[in-house]
Amino acid sequence: MKRETVIVIDFGGQYNQLVARRVRECNVYCEIYSYKTDISKIKEMNPKGIILTGGPNSCYEPDSPTYSKELFELGIPVLGLCYGAQLMMHVLGGKVITPEVGEYGKTDITYTENAVLFKDLPSKSVCWMSHFDRIAEVAPGFEVTAYTADCPIAAVQNVEKNLYAIQFHPEVLHTINGTEMIKKFVRGVCGCAGDWKMDTFVENAIKEVREKVGDGKVLLALSGGVDSSVLAALLAKAIGPQLTCVFVDHGLLRKNEGDEVESVFGKGGSFDINFIRVNAQQRYYEKLAGVTEPEQKRKIIGEEFIRVFEEEAKKIGAVDFLAQGTIYPDVVESGLGGESAVIKSHHNVGGLPDCVDFKDIVEPLRNLFKDEVRKVGLELGLPDYLVYRQPFPGPGLGIRIIGEVTAEKVRIVQDADAIYREEVDKAAAAYKAENGKEAPWMPNQYFAALTNMRSVGVMGDERTYDYAVAIRAVRTVDFMTAEAAEIPFEVLQTVMSRIINEVKGVNRVFYDLTSKPPGTIEFE
């Protein structure tokens, strides 16, 4: 698909995906590349603009990531952020130093009247700083456009050459009007039309799938998560009954989730496809019996999925294509997109499975971020409860049950989780109805987990010795960091009361206040 593109060159910063997401929020297509990408490839791509990310190094050190001066002489607008700003100054003849005082967190900032990227914004504002080095002297031809109390050169520009450098992070929501600054660059300076929209994407993706697949057969492992559900809907629209979806119900899904997936994609659902549901719950419970170590549980669940999928694929016979719900963060986090450290390996991008004989892979969502995938789902007519389903780990409740996984423990956590989500949703809906806006405490993700702790309690004048359930709720922008949500105490009290009274085997409820870091969002 031919489209306007802005390139993000990654220097190892933690916000590389966030930068790309902000560009796409401006309806401009964007891809991430390593700073090791050859200049000839960048010329070949002919981008409308280039953004240099932050990074953990000092740009003046001999072994630090860098880029040739030629990048700034291509006639393509360039925006440097944090390390990228320092590198631009260093390469073009400015000076970068390590001062006695760095800047971290929310910082008061002043913008000058001549600033292209801050035009029509309040002259005094707040930005998000995260740097130890800073620009001490601007490169020839540049002028200062922003400053703070400790950073006299917080942003610079060379309007004639379309080069811009910002010491702070406009991609982080803590920077007031940060997305507007990025929009001024990609839509204003770069002249992008802003035609990257999900309705157009769906139309083109369906066309591309049809061209690639022809009259071939496609096999998809449908997990019921957002990515695989949207992929199934997209492929169904494109090729209908040429698609076979295998849904492996491992018994570790949320309450009623398997039935919800089948109601959409199975017989009588909205899509004319071949749908196979494999009820493998007992098989998984037997494999997980006695296993308590988290990573071992993950491996068993993943391995067993492949075995079940393999068995079903053999029954189906030869297929021409294997469909995978790979999305852009999978590609980047697996080290195939930018320069950041490999965060985790993803099964979707780590290589092709050898259990199915096929010609090629179909990955139409490969270049989308999660929020874009959700928009595609809505375009395709998927129900809201599928599109806006909370993030759910691949191993499912297997890692929300501390210790050994059993059918009884799965029942406990499913029931407790359903009650918790129901009460939070009910309270949030009531707040919105009364105030006309979303509750400020509304979490991005909330769920129940089963601890491995049992304790003494009293219920009905009798001694009990039952499990403790932990409930968790976090507010986050990018899921890289998270804070515990301040759910009203009366809501938590209702949740506690209902779980203890309605879920057999539970006599205590804890609320997890841990932020990320030091904790993780999931328990294992």
N, C-alpha and C positions, 0 to 999 in steps of 0.2 A: 504494500500500500504506500503510494507516494504521499508524503505529508511534510509540513513544516516541522523542523526538529531543532530543539535546543539541546546542547550537549553539556552534561555535568562531568567535569574532570575531577576524579576523586584522589585526594592526597592522604587518605587514611582517616578522615574525620568521622565522628560518630553520627553526624547529621546528614550524610550523603543522600540517604533515601528521602529524608524530610525535604531537602532542597528540591529533589525531583518531583515529589508530591506537590509542593507549593507551585511549581511551574505548571503542572498539569491542572491544578485548581484554577489556573488562569486560562484554561482551555487550550494549552499549548503542549504538544507532544515533547517528551524529554527522555533521554537515555543517559545512563551512567557508564563512564569509561575510566579505566585506570590512567594515572599520569604516565604510565609506560607506553600508552598507545602512541604509535608513530604519527608524526605530523602529516604524513602522506595520506593516512586513513582519514584523518579529520578533514583534510582538503577534499577528499573523495566524497565524504558525507555531505559536504557543503551546508553546514548548519547555519541557522539564522542568528544564533548567538551561542556563547560559551560561558559557563559558570565554573569557577574554580572553588573547590570546597575548602573547609578547614582541615587541620591535621595536627598531630601531636608534636611535630618536630620544630626546630629552629631553621628557617629557610637559608640562613647564611652558613650553616655547617656543611662541610664538603660532601657528606654522605646523605644529606637530606633529600627528600623527593623534590624534583624541580621540573621545569619545562623550558624548552628553547625560546629564545627571544623572538623567533619567527612566528610563534603563536600570536603575539601581539601586533604583528605586522601583516596579518592576512586580510585586514579590512573588515573582519567580522567583529561585532561588538563583544567585549569580554567584561564579565563582572567577577571580581575576586572577593571572596568572603573569608574573613579571619586570616588563616594561614595563606589562603589564596590571595588576599589583599597584600599581605606582607611580601609574598613571593613576587607579585607583580611589581611592587616598588623596588625590591632587591634586584630583579633581572633588568629593569629599565633604568637603573642608575640612582635610585633612592637609597636610604639607609634604614636598616632595621636593627634594634638593640634589645637587650634584656635589661629592663629597668629594675629598680629595687622593689617596686610595687606593681603587681599585676592587677587585673580586674576580673571579677567573677560574679555572675548573677545580675540582678536587675540594677541598671545604672541610669542615672539622669543624663540626658544628652541634649545638645543644642544643634540645630541644623541651620545652615546659612541660606540666604535668600536665593543665591545662584545655583542651588543644588538641583540637578535634573531629577534624581531619584526620590527627592523629598519634597518636590514642588507641591504646593497646595496642602501640605501636611502642617500640623502645628509646629512652630519653631522649637518649642521645648517639649520633650517627650521622655519616654523610658525605653531603653533597649536592653538586650540580653548580651552581656559580655562574657567571654570565656577565653582569656589569653594571658600569657606571661610576657611574651615578646610584644613590641609595638613599633610602629613606624616613627622614626626620629626625624627623617628628612624625606620630603616628597621627591619623586623622580621629575626630571625636567619636563615641562609642559603640563603638569598637574596642578590643581588648586584644591585647597582644603574645603570640604563641604559639611563637616560635622566635628564636634569636639565634646569632651567630657572634662570633669575636674582633674582626672589623672591621665587623660589621654588627649593631648592637644591636636592629634591628627587621627580622628576616628573614622573619617571617610574622605576620599579624594576623587576627583574626576578629571579626565581629559576629553572634553566634549568633541573636539575636532577629530580625535581618533576613536571615539566611542569606547573608551576604556574607563571602567569604574571600579573602585576598591572600597570595601566596607569592612571595618575592623570588627564590628559586632555581628550577631547572627539574626538576620531578618526572617529566616525560615522558622525560628522558634516562636511560638505564640506569645511568649512573654515580651517580645519586642512589639510595642504598639504600632499598628499599621505596617507590620513587616511584610505581609503578603501583598499589600498595596505597593510597596517598594519593588518587590520582585515583578509585579505586574507592570509597573512603569518601565522596567528594563525589558521584559520579553515582549510586551505588546507595544510599548512606546519606542524605546531605543532600537530594539531589534525589528520592529514593524511586523510582528506576527499577527495574523488575522484572527487567531483564536477559534479555529475550526475543529479542534480535537474534542469531540463530543460523543457520548456513549450511544446515541441513536445512530449516528453515522458509523461508529465502530461496529455495532451489531449488524447493520446492513452489509458492510464490507466483509466482516468475518464470516457470515453465512455464505457469501459468494465465494470466498477463498476456500472454505471447507468443501463446498460442492465441487470446485475445480480440482482440488487435490484428491478427494476421495473418489470422485466419479461414481461408478456403480459398486464400489468395494464395500466390504463389511468392516464395521468399527466396534471395538470392544472397550468398555469403560468400567473401571472399578469405582462404583458409586458409594461413597462413605456416608452421604447424607449431610456433610458439612457444606458451607456456603460455596466454596470453590467447585467442588465436584457436582453440586446440584445445579449451579449456574452453567457449568460446562455441559451437563446432560441436557439442560433445556436448550442451549444454543445448538448442540448437535442434533437434537430432536427436530428443531425448526429447519435445520439445513438438510438432513438426510433421512429423517423419520425412521421407518422400520429397518433401515440398514444398520441402525445402532442397537447393540445389546448392552444393557447395564447389569452388572453383577453387584448386588448389595449384600455384603457380608455383615450380618448382625451378630457381633461377637458377645452380645449380652452386657456390654460395658457402656451403652449409650444412656442418655438421660431418659427419664420416665416417658413412655409412649412415643419416643422418637422414631423407633423403627416403623411403627404403624403410620406415623406422619409422613415419612419418606415414601412408603408404599402407596399411601393415598394419593400422592402427587404423581409419582412416576409409574405406578403399577397399573393393573387392569382397572379400567373405569376412570383413570386419572386424566390429566390434561394433555398428555403427550402420547403419540402413536409410536411407541418403541417396544423392543423386547426387554422385559424386566424380570430379573431372576433374584429372588430373595433367598439367601442361605441362612437358616437359623442354626448358628453354630455355638450357641451359648454354652451348652454343656461341655462341648469339646474344649472350649477355652478355659472353663473352670477347672477341668481335669488337668490341663497343662500348667495352670497357675497354682495348683495345690501345693502348699508348703513353701512357696517362693515369697520372700519378703524384701529382697534387695531391689530398689527402684529400677536401676538400669537393666537388670536381668528381666524384670517384668516387661519393660519396654521391648526388649529383644524378642521375648517369647510371643508377645502380642503381634509384633510386626512380622516375625517369621511365620506364625500360624496363619496370618492373613494371606501371605504369599502362597502357602500350601493349599488353603481353601480355594483361593482364586485360581490357582493352577489346576486343581481338580475340576472346577466348573468350566474352565477354558477348554480343557480336553474334551468335555462332553459336548461343547458347542462346535468344536472342530476348527478348521482353518479360518482365520480372519486376516484381513489385509492391513488394518491399522489398529494401533493401540492408542487410546485417548488418555491424556493426563492433565490434571488440573493444576499444572505448574503456573504460578503467578510471579510477578517481577521480584518481590522480596525473596522468593525462593532462589532465584537466579543470583541476585546480588549477595545474599547471605552465604551462598555456597562458594563464593569466591570467584564466580564467573562473570560478574558485572563490573565491579569497581576494584578498589585497592584495600578496603577495610579487611580486617582479619576475618577468617571464616568463623562465623558465629555458630553455625550448626550445619550439618550435612542434611540435605533434603532428599528423600527417596525419589522425588520427581525429577531431579536433575543430576543424580549421581551415576546414571548409566541405565541401560535398557535391561529389563528383566529377561531372563532366559527361559521363563516358563511358558511363554506364548510365542508361536511362530507367526511373525507379521513382517510386513514390508517396511513400514515407517511409523512415526509417531505423529499424532495430531495434538497440538498444544495452542489453541487459539487464544487463551488467556495469558500467555507467557509474558506479555509486555504490560500487564495491568497491575495496579496496586489494589489492595483489598477494597477500598472505598469505591474504586471504579468497577470492580467485579460486582459489588452490590447494586450499583446503578444499572449494570447490564442485566442483572437478575430481574429488576423491576421492569426494564424495557421488554423483557421476554415474558412477563406476566406471571412470574413466580409469586407465591403468597408471601406477605410480609414476614410471617413467622419463620420462613426458611431464609429469606434474604437478610434479615436482621438478627439471625441466630448469633448468640454470643460465641466468641472464640472457644473452641473445644479441642483439647489435645488429641492427637492421633490415637494414643493408647486409651483414650476415654477415661472412664471412672477408675481404670486400673491404677492411675497415678493420683487419684483423689481418695484412694483408700490406702491408708498407711498400713504397711504389713501385708499379710496374706490376703488374697482376693478370694472370697467365697460368694455363693449365690445369696446367702443371707445378708452379707455386708453390702452387696450391690443393691438389694432391696432397700436397706436402711438409707443409704446415701441417695438413691433415686427419690424416695419419698420425702426425705428431709429437703433435698434440693428443690423439688417441685413446690413444696410449701413456701420455702424462702423466696424463690423467684416470683411466685404468685403474690405474696404480701408486698414485696418491694414494688412490683408493677402496679398493684392496686393503690398503694400510697402515692406513687409518682403520678398516676392518672388523676387522683383526687386533688393533688397539689396543682396540677396543670389546669384542671377544670375551675379551680377556685381563683388562681392567680393569672391565668392566661399565658403562662410560660413554663418551661421545664424546671423541675425542682433543682436547685443549685447543688444538692447533694447526690443527684442521680448518678449512680456508678456506670462505668463503661462495661464492667464485667463483674458478675456476682454469682456465687455458687456455694454449695455446701460440700464439705469433705468429711470423711470419717477418720478420726484419729485412732490410734492403736491403744488408746488409754481407756481403761474401765475404772469406775469409781463407785463408791457406796452412795446410795440415795435413799430417800423415803417416798414411797408413792402408795396412797391408800392405807396408811398406817403399817405398811410392810417395808421391810428392808429390800433394796434392789442393789444389784451389782451389774451395771450396764455401761454402754459406750458413751463417749463424749463426741458430739458433732461440732466441728468448727465451721463457722460461716465466714465468708470472705467477700469483700466488695472493694473495688479499686476505681479511682478516677485517674485517667491517663490520656495523653494526647497521642502518643506514638507507641505505647507499650514497652518502650525502652526504660522508662522510669514510671513509677506509679505511687500514688498516695492512697492510704485507706480512706474510703468514703465515709463522711460523717452522716450516716443514716440516722434519722431521728430515733431517740431512745424508745419511744412508744412503739415504733415499728419493730425494732429489735425485740422488745418485750413480747409482742404478739407472735413473732416468729418463734421465739424460744418456747412460749407456752404451747403453741400448736405442735411443734416438733415433738416435745416431750409427751404431750397427750395423745398424739396421733401416730407416732412412729414407734412401734414396738422395738425395744432393745436399746433405747436412748434415755438417759436421765440427766444429761448435762448438755448445755450449748455454750460454746465459746465464740467470741467475735475477734477475728484476727486483725490487729492494728498495724502489722508490719508493713513498712514501705518497701519499694524496690528501687535501688538496693537499700539495705543488705539482703532482703529476702527476694524470692521470685514470686510471680503472680500465682503460679500453680504450687502445689505442695511438694511434689516429687519431680 
